Amino acid sequence: MVAGLGGAFFTLVSTGAFGKNMTAGAGFIALAALIFGGFRPVGALLAALFFGFANTLAIYLSAIGSPVPSQFLNMLPYIATIVAVAGLVGRVRAPAADGKPYVKS
């Protein structure tokens, strides 16, 4: 349900039309937020806020006329994602039921 709401947001609010590669890798950032948050809801929320801050910082710096080229500023959220997840290599474990089908008891 949340993924559907996210897709509706991108189509209706963010861009106003459906297009190929319209998310620009935001799904991978969402997965990184889940991993960076330790597979916990509050941790994932805080990680998403961190990645959202990096995205907003890139937009703000390009709007005020930073001497850094806009292509490098647009890379900021993705670089923050790589740095955050690379720092956790081997420390975060997936939930024990990851990949197992749900069987109602």
CNS distance restraints for C-alpha pairs under 8 A (distance, minus, plus):
assign (resid   1 and name CA) (resid   5 and name CA) 6.33 0.50 0.50
assign (resid   2 and name CA) (resid   6 and name CA) 6.16 0.50 0.50
assign (resid   3 and name CA) (resid   7 and name CA) 6.19 0.50 0.50
assign (resid   4 and name CA) (resid   8 and name CA) 6.15 0.50 0.50
assign (resid   5 and name CA) (resid   9 and name CA) 6.11 0.50 0.50
assign (resid   6 and name CA) (resid  10 and name CA) 6.38 0.50 0.50
assign (resid   7 and name CA) (resid  11 and name CA) 6.24 0.50 0.50
assign (resid   8 and name CA) (resid  12 and name CA) 5.82 0.50 0.50
assign (resid   8 and name CA) (resid  13 and name CA) 7.71 0.50 0.50
assign (resid   9 and name CA) (resid  13 and name CA) 5.15 0.50 0.50
assign (resid   9 and name CA) (resid  14 and name CA) 6.23 0.50 0.50
assign (resid  10 and name CA) (resid  14 and name CA) 4.76 0.50 0.50
assign (resid  10 and name CA) (resid  15 and name CA) 6.12 0.50 0.50
assign (resid  10 and name CA) (resid  16 and name CA) 7.59 0.50 0.50
assign (resid  10 and name CA) (resid  22 and name CA) 7.49 0.50 0.50
assign (resid  10 and name CA) (resid  23 and name CA) 7.03 0.50 0.50
assign (resid  11 and name CA) (resid  15 and name CA) 5.90 0.50 0.50
assign (resid  11 and name CA) (resid  16 and name CA) 5.53 0.50 0.50
assign (resid  11 and name CA) (resid  17 and name CA) 5.31 0.50 0.50
assign (resid  11 and name CA) (resid  18 and name CA) 5.30 0.50 0.50
assign (resid  12 and name CA) (resid  16 and name CA) 4.65 0.50 0.50
assign (resid  12 and name CA) (resid  17 and name CA) 6.47 0.50 0.50
assign (resid  15 and name CA) (resid  22 and name CA) 7.85 0.50 0.50
assign (resid  18 and name CA) (resid  22 and name CA) 7.14 0.50 0.50
assign (resid  21 and name CA) (resid  25 and name CA) 7.87 0.50 0.50
assign (resid  23 and name CA) (resid  27 and name CA) 7.18 0.50 0.50
assign (resid  25 and name CA) (resid  29 and name CA) 6.69 0.50 0.50
assign (resid  26 and name CA) (resid  30 and name CA) 6.24 0.50 0.50
assign (resid  27 and name CA) (resid  31 and name CA) 6.34 0.50 0.50
assign (resid  28 and name CA) (resid  32 and name CA) 6.13 0.50 0.50
assign (resid  29 and name CA) (resid  33 and name CA) 6.12 0.50 0.50
assign (resid  29 and name CA) (resid  51 and name CA) 7.58 0.50 0.50
assign (resid  29 and name CA) (resid  78 and name CA) 7.40 0.50 0.50
assign (resid  29 and name CA) (resid  81 and name CA) 6.44 0.50 0.50
assign (resid  30 and name CA) (resid  34 and name CA) 6.36 0.50 0.50
assign (resid  30 and name CA) (resid  48 and name CA) 7.07 0.50 0.50
assign (resid  31 and name CA) (resid  35 and name CA) 6.34 0.50 0.50
assign (resid  32 and name CA) (resid  36 and name CA) 5.80 0.50 0.50
assign (resid  32 and name CA) (resid  81 and name CA) 6.57 0.50 0.50
assign (resid  32 and name CA) (resid  85 and name CA) 6.46 0.50 0.50
assign (resid  33 and name CA) (resid  37 and name CA) 5.78 0.50 0.50
assign (resid  33 and name CA) (resid  44 and name CA) 5.28 0.50 0.50
assign (resid  33 and name CA) (resid  45 and name CA) 7.68 0.50 0.50
assign (resid  33 and name CA) (resid  47 and name CA) 4.97 0.50 0.50
assign (resid  33 and name CA) (resid  48 and name CA) 5.43 0.50 0.50
assign (resid  33 and name CA) (resid  51 and name CA) 7.65 0.50 0.50
assign (resid  33 and name CA) (resid  81 and name CA) 8.00 0.50 0.50
assign (resid  34 and name CA) (resid  38 and name CA) 6.51 0.50 0.50
assign (resid  34 and name CA) (resid  39 and name CA) 5.36 0.50 0.50
assign (resid  34 and name CA) (resid  40 and name CA) 7.40 0.50 0.50
assign (resid  34 and name CA) (resid  43 and name CA) 7.64 0.50 0.50
assign (resid  34 and name CA) (resid  44 and name CA) 4.87 0.50 0.50
assign (resid  34 and name CA) (resid  47 and name CA) 7.51 0.50 0.50
assign (resid  35 and name CA) (resid  39 and name CA) 5.74 0.50 0.50
assign (resid  35 and name CA) (resid  44 and name CA) 7.53 0.50 0.50
assign (resid  35 and name CA) (resid  85 and name CA) 7.29 0.50 0.50
assign (resid  35 and name CA) (resid  92 and name CA) 7.17 0.50 0.50
assign (resid  36 and name CA) (resid  43 and name CA) 7.40 0.50 0.50
assign (resid  36 and name CA) (resid  44 and name CA) 6.86 0.50 0.50
assign (resid  36 and name CA) (resid  47 and name CA) 6.25 0.50 0.50
assign (resid  36 and name CA) (resid  84 and name CA) 6.78 0.50 0.50
assign (resid  36 and name CA) (resid  85 and name CA) 5.99 0.50 0.50
assign (resid  36 and name CA) (resid  88 and name CA) 7.25 0.50 0.50
assign (resid  36 and name CA) (resid  92 and name CA) 7.95 0.50 0.50
assign (resid  37 and name CA) (resid  41 and name CA) 7.46 0.50 0.50
assign (resid  37 and name CA) (resid  42 and name CA) 7.32 0.50 0.50
assign (resid  37 and name CA) (resid  43 and name CA) 3.79 0.50 0.50
assign (resid  37 and name CA) (resid  44 and name CA) 4.12 0.50 0.50
assign (resid  37 and name CA) (resid  45 and name CA) 7.37 0.50 0.50
assign (resid  37 and name CA) (resid  46 and name CA) 7.05 0.50 0.50
assign (resid  37 and name CA) (resid  47 and name CA) 5.67 0.50 0.50
assign (resid  38 and name CA) (resid  43 and name CA) 6.24 0.50 0.50
assign (resid  38 and name CA) (resid  44 and name CA) 7.15 0.50 0.50
assign (resid  38 and name CA) (resid  92 and name CA) 6.12 0.50 0.50
assign (resid  38 and name CA) (resid  93 and name CA) 7.55 0.50 0.50
assign (resid  38 and name CA) (resid  94 and name CA) 7.93 0.50 0.50
assign (resid  39 and name CA) (resid  43 and name CA) 7.18 0.50 0.50
assign (resid  39 and name CA) (resid  44 and name CA) 6.75 0.50 0.50
assign (resid  39 and name CA) (resid  94 and name CA) 6.92 0.50 0.50
assign (resid  39 and name CA) (resid  95 and name CA) 7.21 0.50 0.50
assign (resid  40 and name CA) (resid  44 and name CA) 5.99 0.50 0.50
assign (resid  41 and name CA) (resid  45 and name CA) 6.15 0.50 0.50
assign (resid  42 and name CA) (resid  46 and name CA) 6.24 0.50 0.50
assign (resid  43 and name CA) (resid  47 and name CA) 6.10 0.50 0.50
assign (resid  44 and name CA) (resid  48 and name CA) 5.99 0.50 0.50
assign (resid  45 and name CA) (resid  49 and name CA) 6.19 0.50 0.50
assign (resid  46 and name CA) (resid  50 and name CA) 6.25 0.50 0.50
assign (resid  47 and name CA) (resid  51 and name CA) 6.27 0.50 0.50
assign (resid  48 and name CA) (resid  52 and name CA) 5.92 0.50 0.50
assign (resid  49 and name CA) (resid  53 and name CA) 5.99 0.50 0.50
assign (resid  50 and name CA) (resid  54 and name CA) 6.41 0.50 0.50
assign (resid  51 and name CA) (resid  55 and name CA) 6.32 0.50 0.50
assign (resid  51 and name CA) (resid  77 and name CA) 6.03 0.50 0.50
assign (resid  51 and name CA) (resid  80 and name CA) 6.95 0.50 0.50
assign (resid  51 and name CA) (resid  81 and name CA) 6.93 0.50 0.50
assign (resid  52 and name CA) (resid  56 and name CA) 6.10 0.50 0.50
assign (resid  52 and name CA) (resid  77 and name CA) 7.65 0.50 0.50
assign (resid  53 and name CA) (resid  57 and name CA) 5.92 0.50 0.50
assign (resid  54 and name CA) (resid  58 and name CA) 6.28 0.50 0.50
assign (resid  54 and name CA) (resid  76 and name CA) 6.27 0.50 0.50
assign (resid  54 and name CA) (resid  77 and name CA) 4.99 0.50 0.50
assign (resid  54 and name CA) (resid  80 and name CA) 6.95 0.50 0.50
assign (resid  55 and name CA) (resid  59 and name CA) 6.45 0.50 0.50
assign (resid  55 and name CA) (resid  74 and name CA) 7.72 0.50 0.50
assign (resid  55 and name CA) (resid  76 and name CA) 6.81 0.50 0.50
assign (resid  55 and name CA) (resid  77 and name CA) 5.07 0.50 0.50
assign (resid  56 and name CA) (resid  60 and name CA) 6.02 0.50 0.50
assign (resid  57 and name CA) (resid  61 and name CA) 6.00 0.50 0.50
assign (resid  58 and name CA) (resid  62 and name CA) 6.25 0.50 0.50
assign (resid  58 and name CA) (resid  73 and name CA) 5.05 0.50 0.50
assign (resid  58 and name CA) (resid  74 and name CA) 5.97 0.50 0.50
assign (resid  58 and name CA) (resid  76 and name CA) 6.23 0.50 0.50
assign (resid  58 and name CA) (resid  77 and name CA) 7.55 0.50 0.50
assign (resid  59 and name CA) (resid  63 and name CA) 6.15 0.50 0.50
assign (resid  59 and name CA) (resid  73 and name CA) 7.62 0.50 0.50
assign (resid  59 and name CA) (resid  74 and name CA) 7.63 0.50 0.50
assign (resid  60 and name CA) (resid  64 and name CA) 6.35 0.50 0.50
assign (resid  61 and name CA) (resid  65 and name CA) 6.57 0.50 0.50
assign (resid  61 and name CA) (resid  66 and name CA) 5.56 0.50 0.50
assign (resid  61 and name CA) (resid  73 and name CA) 7.44 0.50 0.50
assign (resid  62 and name CA) (resid  66 and name CA) 5.68 0.50 0.50
assign (resid  62 and name CA) (resid  69 and name CA) 7.99 0.50 0.50
assign (resid  62 and name CA) (resid  70 and name CA) 5.95 0.50 0.50
assign (resid  62 and name CA) (resid  73 and name CA) 6.91 0.50 0.50
assign (resid  68 and name CA) (resid  72 and name CA) 6.85 0.50 0.50
assign (resid  68 and name CA) (resid  73 and name CA) 7.00 0.50 0.50
assign (resid  69 and name CA) (resid  73 and name CA) 6.65 0.50 0.50
assign (resid  70 and name CA) (resid  74 and name CA) 6.06 0.50 0.50
assign (resid  71 and name CA) (resid  75 and name CA) 6.58 0.50 0.50
assign (resid  72 and name CA) (resid  76 and name CA) 6.87 0.50 0.50
assign (resid  75 and name CA) (resid  79 and name CA) 6.09 0.50 0.50
assign (resid  76 and name CA) (resid  80 and name CA) 6.09 0.50 0.50
assign (resid  77 and name CA) (resid  81 and name CA) 6.20 0.50 0.50
assign (resid  78 and name CA) (resid  82 and name CA) 6.24 0.50 0.50
assign (resid  79 and name CA) (resid  83 and name CA) 6.11 0.50 0.50
assign (resid  80 and name CA) (resid  84 and name CA) 5.99 0.50 0.50
assign (resid  81 and name CA) (resid  85 and name CA) 6.13 0.50 0.50
assign (resid  82 and name CA) (resid  86 and name CA) 5.77 0.50 0.50
assign (resid  83 and name CA) (resid  87 and name CA) 6.16 0.50 0.50
assign (resid  84 and name CA) (resid  88 and name CA) 6.93 0.50 0.50
assign (resid  85 and name CA) (resid  89 and name CA) 6.74 0.50 0.50
assign (resid  88 and name CA) (resid  92 and name CA) 6.33 0.50 0.50
assign (resid  94 and name CA) (resid  98 and name CA) 6.58 0.50 0.50
